Each structure stands twice: as structure tokens, then as C-alpha cells.
Amino acid sequence: MIRTPTDAVTSLPTIVMMAILCLTALLPVSGQAQGGGNVLRVERFQIDHRDPSGIREALAPLLREQEHIGVIGDWLVVAATDGTRSRIHEQLDTLDAPIRQLEVTLSIDVPAEQSGDDAPAPVIRDLLVEAGQLIRLDLPVAAPTDDGQATTEVETDNQLSFRVEAVQRRLQVSHVIHPADAQADPDTGTQQRIDTGDWQALDEGIDIRVRPLN
């Protein structure tokens, strides 16, 4: 996390404050701001691992009257007293921690073995994984029972191999579908960005949702 200070004047009109916040994004990186009291100083904090807007909301209760926090790209820009900025710096050590543990949910459509079979419901798999961990899953198929009803069984001929990695403050999933005895590397397959908390198509008939836990 990088912090960049510059001085500002208290009780600035809103339009002047916003101009200063924008200009600080162009300033070179330097050391910590000096001074104290009730003087507002503008400082920017680089966010490396998490959503800056979410961190801004978490930090907003720390601000006093006339203090301000905004988001410019990957940066938080804070106009506040030295005491408030010091508390923000301490909180960021936790709020901007690298993503390590993930909750992954897969929804896998089950193809019927014969046309006309009642389509079974998708198979839902909930997994707790570490970022970068290799996961291999047998893919399910529908097999008819003696009474003709389709049931879900595990197809051992094909597997889904995938891993979810934290790339700075973004998540990326790599996956490949392969024969069970192939031991394929997901990095040889498809890579795509994952938005946390949203369902996204991983492959035909396979959707994925990822939530950071730590």
C-alpha cells in the first residue's frame, strides 16, 4: 500500500475540494504527511487487493465533519486530519489484505442420456478453496433407473479441472474439461476474469460463483 501526502486548506468549497482530490492522483509518490491539529491534508492510498469502493464504504464511519474520502482508479484519496488518516492507514492493513480463501459454487447442468428423459435439476457443488488451489471434479450425467426415471450419477470419463487465483485485486479462473486419466493443467485451457458474488458462465452448462471469505 502506497501513501502520498499533500497539504490542503480547511473549509474548502466542494468544487475546490474535488479539484484537489483529482490533482493528487497525478502527484509523485512520497513519504508520510507531517503535521497535526485540525488541518485537513490530502493523502492518497493505493489499493492493491480489494475493491476500492467497498473499502471506502468501510472507512467512511471514521471521517469527521468536513473530512472526505473518494476513489480515483485504484486509489483512495482522503482529505482529513493527521489523526483520521493514521486510523485509516491502520485499518487498511486489514481491509486491503490479499484474498486467500474462497467460497466457490458450481452449477452443472446434467445432460440426459436419451432424448425425452425428464431433465434433472443442475448439480450444485459448494467448495471452500484456497486461492491458486487446483480442483478436479468428476462431471455428472443422467442415467435412467429401472422405472425409467432419470437420476444423477457421476461420469468418471470426464473431469473439470480449475483454479481461482487472486491477480492483484481481481479474481481469475482457469479451467479445462478433460478425460479423467489426462491430469490436464487448467492453465492450458481457458482463463477469464471473475466478478465476485455474481454467477458467470464457465463452460457450456457450467456456471460459477466466487465469494472471498477472508
Backbone bond lengths (Angstrom), bond angles and torsions (degrees), N, CA, C in turn:
res aa  C-N    CA-C-N  psi(-1)  N-CA   C-N-CA  omega(-1)  CA-C   N-CA-C  phi
1 M - - - 1.464 - - 1.517 108.92 -
2 I 1.318 117.29 130.28 1.461 122.85 -177.98 1.508 109.10 -109.84
3 R 1.327 117.16 135.80 1.460 122.29 178.93 1.515 108.55 -117.23
4 T 1.328 117.10 135.18 1.462 121.13 -179.74 1.509 109.84 -131.01
5 P 1.342 119.08 120.81 1.464 121.03 -177.76 1.522 113.28 -100.34
6 T 1.350 115.20 157.46 1.455 122.51 166.60 1.511 107.36 -159.89
7 D 1.328 119.02 150.46 1.456 121.58 -175.50 1.516 111.52 -79.54
8 A 1.346 116.09 151.90 1.462 122.42 173.97 1.516 108.07 -142.09
9 V 1.326 117.97 168.44 1.457 123.40 -178.87 1.512 108.62 -102.98
10 T 1.327 117.35 144.71 1.458 120.84 179.08 1.516 110.37 -70.07
11 S 1.366 114.06 158.44 1.469 122.72 174.72 1.519 112.30 57.54
12 L 1.302 118.08 41.33 1.461 121.30 176.63 1.515 109.62 -76.86
13 P 1.329 117.46 144.91 1.469 119.53 172.31 1.531 110.06 -61.18
14 T 1.315 116.42 155.66 1.462 121.10 -175.18 1.520 112.44 -57.60
15 I 1.325 117.65 -41.51 1.461 119.87 -176.74 1.524 111.62 -66.77
16 V 1.326 116.85 -36.28 1.464 120.54 177.77 1.519 109.79 -69.80
17 M 1.334 117.11 -40.41 1.453 120.86 178.91 1.517 110.95 -60.22
18 M 1.328 117.41 -45.19 1.455 119.81 -179.37 1.523 111.54 -64.98
19 A 1.340 116.88 -35.27 1.460 119.76 177.28 1.520 110.71 -64.03
20 I 1.330 116.43 -41.71 1.463 120.15 178.83 1.520 110.71 -64.91
21 L 1.337 117.18 -41.97 1.459 120.20 179.15 1.512 111.73 -60.61
22 C 1.322 117.21 -40.26 1.462 120.15 178.59 1.521 111.56 -68.46
23 L 1.323 116.91 -40.45 1.461 120.34 -178.10 1.518 111.72 -66.54
24 T 1.331 118.90 -31.17 1.460 120.35 -178.42 1.513 112.27 -65.59
25 A 1.331 116.96 -22.83 1.465 119.33 178.11 1.519 111.67 -66.14
26 L 1.337 117.58 -18.14 1.458 121.61 -178.91 1.520 112.68 -97.56
27 L 1.338 117.24 -4.02 1.452 119.95 -176.27 1.517 110.95 -77.75
28 P 1.342 118.83 149.03 1.455 120.49 176.14 1.513 111.09 -69.90
29 V 1.347 115.60 156.04 1.451 120.67 -179.90 1.519 109.74 -74.86
30 S 1.353 117.51 135.28 1.455 121.67 177.93 1.507 109.49 -141.74
31 G 1.350 117.97 -164.49 1.456 121.12 -174.90 1.504 112.66 -81.02
32 Q 1.366 115.39 -169.31 1.450 120.81 -178.33 1.521 111.47 -69.02
33 A 1.358 114.38 151.77 1.457 119.73 177.45 1.523 109.80 -70.71
34 Q 1.321 117.07 146.89 1.454 122.90 178.76 1.521 109.10 -108.99
35 G 1.329 116.75 161.33 1.454 120.68 176.27 1.503 111.20 104.91
36 G 1.317 116.64 174.57 1.448 119.69 -178.04 1.497 110.87 -159.18
37 G 1.353 116.16 -145.94 1.447 121.08 -178.31 1.508 111.21 71.92
38 N 1.341 114.96 -148.80 1.456 120.99 -178.61 1.519 112.95 -101.38
39 V 1.309 117.70 12.72 1.463 120.64 179.04 1.518 109.72 -72.94
40 L 1.337 116.36 131.45 1.458 120.50 175.34 1.527 109.44 -81.83
41 R 1.307 115.63 131.89 1.453 121.12 173.53 1.530 108.05 -126.00
42 V 1.321 115.38 147.86 1.456 121.15 -178.54 1.526 109.18 -97.09
43 E 1.313 115.71 129.78 1.458 121.13 -179.79 1.524 108.90 -139.89
44 R 1.314 116.60 143.00 1.460 119.25 178.67 1.527 110.04 -115.41
45 F 1.337 114.64 143.29 1.454 122.95 -177.57 1.532 108.16 -122.44
46 Q 1.299 118.03 124.02 1.458 120.46 177.99 1.527 109.81 -80.12
47 I 1.344 116.15 132.97 1.460 122.25 178.51 1.524 107.93 -101.48
48 D 1.320 115.90 120.26 1.462 121.17 -172.07 1.524 114.32 -98.40
49 H 1.357 118.05 -31.67 1.458 119.27 -166.94 1.525 114.71 -123.04
50 R 1.308 118.99 -21.19 1.467 121.21 -172.68 1.525 111.44 -122.34
51 D 1.336 115.33 176.83 1.468 121.84 178.65 1.527 108.63 -74.17
52 P 1.338 119.01 117.52 1.465 120.35 -178.68 1.528 113.30 -58.28
53 S 1.341 117.82 -35.58 1.463 119.78 -179.37 1.527 111.14 -65.70
54 G 1.333 117.32 -39.57 1.454 120.50 177.55 1.524 111.97 -65.64
55 I 1.326 116.40 -39.37 1.467 119.86 178.01 1.525 110.05 -67.02
56 R 1.335 116.81 -39.18 1.469 119.87 177.38 1.529 110.72 -57.03
57 E 1.329 118.06 -44.43 1.458 120.99 179.96 1.527 111.02 -63.48
58 A 1.340 116.52 -38.20 1.465 119.70 -179.55 1.523 111.94 -68.26
59 L 1.337 117.15 -30.47 1.462 121.10 -177.43 1.525 113.46 -88.51
60 A 1.327 117.53 -17.07 1.466 121.02 -174.55 1.532 113.74 -53.88
61 P 1.352 120.38 -37.65 1.476 119.36 179.91 1.523 113.82 -64.10
62 L 1.322 119.21 -15.64 1.464 121.45 179.59 1.528 112.56 -78.03
63 L 1.337 116.80 -16.03 1.463 120.45 -173.35 1.521 111.94 -80.16
64 R 1.330 115.26 144.16 1.448 122.12 173.65 1.530 109.90 -95.32
65 E 1.331 114.75 177.55 1.467 120.09 177.58 1.522 109.37 -58.85
66 Q 1.324 116.88 137.06 1.467 127.00 179.49 1.533 112.71 78.65
67 E 1.333 119.03 -11.58 1.464 120.13 175.01 1.529 109.65 -81.42
68 H 1.319 115.69 154.08 1.464 119.87 -172.25 1.514 109.78 -144.81
69 I 1.352 115.41 146.43 1.461 121.61 173.21 1.523 108.63 -134.93
70 G 1.314 116.96 131.25 1.454 122.03 -179.39 1.519 110.82 -133.26
71 V 1.325 115.74 172.17 1.465 122.40 -179.53 1.515 108.86 -121.31
72 I 1.324 116.15 127.41 1.468 122.38 172.61 1.528 106.93 -130.11
73 G 1.328 116.38 103.71 1.458 120.11 -178.16 1.512 111.23 63.36
74 D 1.338 116.79 -124.20 1.457 122.39 179.27 1.529 112.44 -92.06
75 W 1.318 117.30 14.07 1.459 121.55 -174.43 1.525 111.19 -115.52
76 L 1.341 114.76 144.53 1.459 121.11 162.87 1.512 107.48 -97.21
77 V 1.335 117.29 131.58 1.456 122.28 178.63 1.526 107.68 -113.95
78 V 1.323 116.03 118.62 1.461 122.10 -170.82 1.518 109.78 -118.44
79 A 1.331 117.18 128.00 1.458 123.28 170.49 1.521 106.60 -109.79
80 A 1.336 116.53 105.60 1.456 120.35 -173.04 1.524 110.37 -160.83
81 T 1.323 115.76 171.23 1.459 120.87 175.62 1.530 109.96 -71.69
82 D 1.335 114.90 166.40 1.457 119.27 -179.41 1.531 111.39 -60.56
83 G 1.340 117.12 -38.27 1.457 120.30 -179.26 1.520 112.26 -63.13
84 T 1.337 116.55 -44.19 1.461 120.11 179.83 1.520 110.67 -66.10
85 R 1.330 116.73 -43.11 1.466 119.07 -179.78 1.524 111.84 -65.58
86 S 1.332 117.57 -31.86 1.452 120.79 176.14 1.529 110.90 -66.00
87 R 1.343 117.01 -41.28 1.464 120.58 177.85 1.527 110.96 -66.10
88 I 1.325 116.72 -38.21 1.468 120.43 177.04 1.523 110.63 -62.50
89 H 1.325 116.13 -43.03 1.460 120.39 178.80 1.527 111.04 -58.66
90 E 1.326 117.65 -42.37 1.460 121.69 179.22 1.526 111.35 -64.90
91 Q 1.331 116.91 -41.31 1.463 120.54 -179.23 1.521 111.77 -67.46
92 L 1.328 117.30 -33.71 1.456 120.27 -177.22 1.520 112.57 -66.13
93 D 1.330 117.33 -24.98 1.461 119.36 176.42 1.525 110.98 -59.23
94 T 1.332 116.41 -30.41 1.470 120.92 177.79 1.517 111.99 -94.53
95 L 1.335 116.60 -45.12 1.465 120.36 -174.42 1.516 112.72 -67.64
96 D 1.329 118.51 -29.46 1.468 121.23 -178.55 1.527 111.33 -105.53
97 A 1.334 116.87 31.48 1.462 120.56 179.00 1.527 110.13 -71.41
98 P 1.329 118.40 148.82 1.475 120.95 177.29 1.531 111.27 -59.25
99 I 1.320 115.97 145.76 1.465 121.60 177.00 1.525 108.46 -77.01
100 R 1.338 116.48 123.17 1.465 120.46 -177.70 1.533 112.43 -119.91
101 Q 1.332 117.47 -38.40 1.461 120.09 -176.16 1.520 109.83 -116.40
102 L 1.333 116.09 138.92 1.452 121.88 -173.23 1.524 110.88 -132.46
103 E 1.330 115.21 145.31 1.461 121.89 168.36 1.524 107.49 -101.82
104 V 1.311 116.73 116.56 1.459 122.30 -177.75 1.523 108.75 -113.05
105 T 1.324 116.80 127.87 1.464 122.27 175.37 1.525 108.61 -118.41
106 L 1.337 115.90 127.83 1.462 121.98 177.75 1.525 109.08 -113.17
107 S 1.316 116.00 135.19 1.459 122.66 172.58 1.529 107.13 -114.19
108 I 1.339 115.68 114.29 1.467 120.59 -172.42 1.522 109.10 -116.84
109 D 1.336 117.12 116.01 1.465 121.05 174.93 1.527 109.51 -65.71
110 V 1.317 115.00 141.73 1.460 120.14 -178.49 1.518 108.79 -106.09
111 P 1.336 119.14 110.10 1.469 120.18 179.78 1.520 110.92 -69.79
112 A 1.335 115.91 136.24 1.465 120.59 177.57 1.520 109.49 -73.30
113 E 1.354 115.45 147.11 1.461 119.67 -178.20 1.517 111.10 -71.91
114 Q 1.333 118.08 -33.18 1.457 122.38 -179.32 1.523 108.91 -130.46
115 S 1.315 116.36 147.81 1.453 119.61 175.59 1.517 108.88 -65.76
116 G 1.302 116.37 140.81 1.457 121.15 -178.88 1.512 112.94 99.17
117 D 1.337 117.00 -17.51 1.463 118.79 175.31 1.524 109.71 -65.28
118 D 1.306 116.38 145.64 1.457 119.28 173.98 1.521 108.47 -65.00
119 A 1.329 115.63 128.36 1.465 119.32 -177.53 1.521 109.85 -69.52
120 P 1.327 117.97 122.85 1.464 119.88 177.31 1.521 111.15 -71.71
121 A 1.313 115.16 159.42 1.461 120.09 178.43 1.526 110.00 -67.28
122 P 1.335 117.27 152.80 1.470 119.25 177.13 1.529 110.92 -58.70
123 V 1.308 114.93 148.80 1.453 121.49 175.29 1.527 108.34 -85.76
124 I 1.326 117.12 128.16 1.466 122.30 179.84 1.529 108.28 -104.87
125 R 1.311 115.77 126.57 1.457 121.22 177.15 1.537 108.32 -119.63
126 D 1.330 116.47 121.13 1.462 122.51 175.90 1.523 108.50 -105.01
127 L 1.334 116.20 126.81 1.456 121.56 -175.50 1.519 110.35 -131.55
128 L 1.322 116.65 141.46 1.458 122.75 169.19 1.522 106.77 -106.13
129 V 1.328 116.87 116.86 1.461 120.53 -173.74 1.528 109.67 -131.53
130 E 1.312 115.01 160.32 1.451 121.99 172.14 1.525 108.81 -90.52
131 A 1.324 117.26 147.83 1.460 120.32 176.48 1.526 108.90 -59.20
132 G 1.334 115.87 128.84 1.456 121.45 -179.98 1.514 114.82 88.82
133 Q 1.337 117.72 -4.06 1.471 120.78 -178.47 1.523 110.87 -73.59
134 L 1.328 117.78 137.34 1.459 123.02 177.60 1.523 109.41 -82.26
135 I 1.352 116.82 126.43 1.460 122.98 -179.98 1.523 108.32 -120.24
136 R 1.337 116.50 133.35 1.460 122.00 174.61 1.524 109.10 -123.37
137 L 1.336 116.67 129.56 1.463 122.23 -179.44 1.517 109.94 -128.89
138 D 1.343 115.72 135.42 1.462 119.79 170.79 1.526 108.84 -71.85
139 L 1.315 116.98 137.91 1.467 121.05 -178.75 1.524 110.34 -86.50
140 P 1.343 118.16 136.84 1.470 121.24 -177.80 1.528 111.79 -83.51
141 V 1.337 115.56 154.21 1.463 122.65 171.62 1.520 107.44 -133.20
142 A 1.348 116.11 168.25 1.460 121.13 176.25 1.517 108.97 -99.76
143 A 1.307 116.24 129.92 1.461 121.34 178.49 1.525 108.59 -124.88
144 P 1.330 118.57 134.07 1.467 120.50 -179.28 1.528 111.89 -73.95
145 T 1.322 116.04 144.37 1.460 121.51 174.88 1.521 108.88 -91.58
146 D 1.334 116.40 -176.59 1.468 120.30 -178.94 1.517 112.25 -62.85
147 D 1.347 117.43 -29.14 1.469 119.16 -179.87 1.518 112.42 -89.25
148 G 1.332 117.19 6.71 1.460 120.80 175.89 1.499 114.93 87.70
149 Q 1.337 118.62 -2.92 1.452 121.11 179.21 1.532 110.23 -82.63
150 A 1.325 115.26 142.80 1.463 119.59 -178.98 1.519 110.23 -81.95
151 T 1.314 116.50 134.45 1.448 122.00 173.94 1.515 108.82 -125.69
152 T 1.303 115.94 159.45 1.457 120.54 -177.87 1.525 110.33 -90.63
153 E 1.297 116.64 127.41 1.453 122.05 174.50 1.520 108.54 -125.84
154 V 1.319 115.39 168.24 1.455 120.26 179.04 1.514 109.67 -92.04
155 E 1.299 115.48 128.80 1.465 122.18 176.41 1.526 108.06 -93.16
156 T 1.321 116.45 113.17 1.466 119.75 -176.70 1.525 112.33 -86.21
157 D 1.330 117.41 -4.49 1.468 119.21 -179.23 1.520 111.87 -75.07
158 N 1.342 117.63 -30.64 1.456 121.33 -176.90 1.524 111.00 -125.59
159 Q 1.320 115.14 146.04 1.455 121.82 178.05 1.520 109.79 -131.90
160 L 1.343 113.55 156.08 1.460 121.88 169.46 1.527 107.18 -107.67
161 S 1.318 116.49 122.55 1.467 121.24 173.77 1.521 108.33 -113.04
162 F 1.341 116.30 132.53 1.467 118.74 -179.43 1.510 110.00 -152.75
163 R 1.324 115.54 162.52 1.462 122.36 169.65 1.523 108.08 -146.38
164 V 1.329 115.72 145.66 1.462 122.32 176.42 1.526 107.01 -111.40
165 E 1.310 116.70 127.25 1.456 122.07 -178.08 1.519 110.34 -121.35
166 A 1.311 115.51 147.79 1.455 121.94 173.73 1.518 108.28 -92.14
167 V 1.324 116.30 111.99 1.457 122.32 178.72 1.523 106.89 -106.66
168 Q 1.351 115.92 98.65 1.463 122.39 -170.26 1.528 108.16 54.90
169 R 1.331 119.50 -118.66 1.469 119.10 -178.28 1.528 112.11 -103.07
170 R 1.329 116.46 18.37 1.463 121.09 177.87 1.528 110.07 -119.86
171 L 1.327 115.60 152.94 1.451 121.18 176.07 1.519 109.20 -103.67
172 Q 1.323 115.51 140.84 1.466 121.54 179.00 1.520 108.43 -131.70
173 V 1.324 116.55 133.88 1.457 121.09 177.42 1.517 109.15 -112.23
174 S 1.331 116.22 136.34 1.459 123.21 174.09 1.524 107.04 -116.75
175 H 1.343 117.40 135.69 1.458 118.38 -178.75 1.519 110.72 -148.66
176 V 1.323 114.49 158.85 1.461 121.74 174.82 1.530 107.48 -153.66
177 I 1.332 117.12 141.56 1.463 123.31 172.52 1.524 107.26 -102.37
178 H 1.317 116.51 131.31 1.459 119.38 -170.31 1.525 110.04 -152.27
179 P 1.336 118.13 163.33 1.474 120.47 172.81 1.518 110.59 -59.31
180 A 1.318 115.84 147.36 1.460 120.62 -173.09 1.521 113.05 -60.03
181 D 1.331 117.40 -28.03 1.460 119.56 -177.02 1.524 112.84 -95.38
182 A 1.357 117.33 9.44 1.467 119.62 -174.43 1.520 112.78 -87.62
183 Q 1.347 118.99 -26.04 1.465 122.59 -178.52 1.536 111.63 52.79
184 A 1.324 116.21 48.38 1.469 121.10 -175.84 1.518 111.30 -71.76
185 D 1.336 115.65 149.62 1.464 122.49 176.95 1.522 108.34 -88.80
186 P 1.361 118.93 125.82 1.473 120.08 179.37 1.526 113.33 -55.85
187 D 1.341 117.43 -28.85 1.460 119.63 -178.71 1.526 112.21 -66.04
188 T 1.336 118.08 -14.87 1.465 121.16 175.73 1.526 111.53 -84.59
189 G 1.343 116.49 -6.00 1.459 120.46 -177.73 1.516 112.34 -100.70
190 T 1.331 115.92 -127.97 1.460 122.64 -174.16 1.525 109.77 -107.23
191 Q 1.341 116.17 135.84 1.460 121.85 174.06 1.523 109.24 -114.25
192 Q 1.318 117.06 138.34 1.456 120.36 177.17 1.513 109.87 -151.36
193 R 1.326 114.73 153.77 1.462 121.06 177.41 1.518 109.73 -76.90
194 I 1.335 115.71 143.55 1.456 122.01 179.83 1.532 109.12 -118.15
195 D 1.333 116.79 126.69 1.461 121.31 172.86 1.519 108.36 -87.99
196 T 1.320 117.16 125.12 1.456 120.91 -174.05 1.521 111.12 -63.53
197 G 1.329 115.08 136.74 1.460 122.01 174.61 1.504 115.59 86.41
198 D 1.338 119.22 -8.83 1.460 122.41 -177.44 1.525 110.44 -107.69
199 W 1.339 116.82 144.42 1.447 121.23 172.36 1.526 109.23 -73.08
200 Q 1.319 116.83 134.33 1.456 122.03 177.61 1.524 109.35 -138.61
201 A 1.343 115.91 147.82 1.463 120.62 178.98 1.525 109.25 -72.88
202 L 1.328 115.70 126.52 1.457 121.02 177.10 1.515 110.57 -95.80
203 D 1.312 116.35 -43.66 1.458 123.10 178.56 1.518 106.54 -156.04
204 E 1.311 118.04 177.50 1.460 120.36 179.93 1.526 109.76 -60.87
205 G 1.322 116.01 117.89 1.452 120.73 179.34 1.511 114.98 81.68
206 I 1.335 118.19 4.26 1.467 121.34 -178.63 1.529 108.92 -127.50
207 D 1.328 116.35 119.32 1.463 122.22 175.82 1.524 109.16 -112.53
208 I 1.335 115.95 152.79 1.461 121.20 -177.08 1.523 109.36 -134.76
209 R 1.344 114.60 145.19 1.474 121.43 172.93 1.527 107.53 -135.27
210 V 1.329 116.17 133.80 1.463 121.17 -174.95 1.522 109.08 -126.50
211 R 1.327 116.33 133.65 1.471 121.95 176.37 1.538 108.48 -130.64
212 P 1.326 118.09 125.53 1.466 119.52 172.78 1.526 110.57 -66.58
213 L 1.332 117.31 141.15 1.457 121.44 -179.35 1.522 112.37 -106.02
214 N 1.298 119.88 -28.11 1.461 121.00 -176.69 1.524 110.79 -96.79
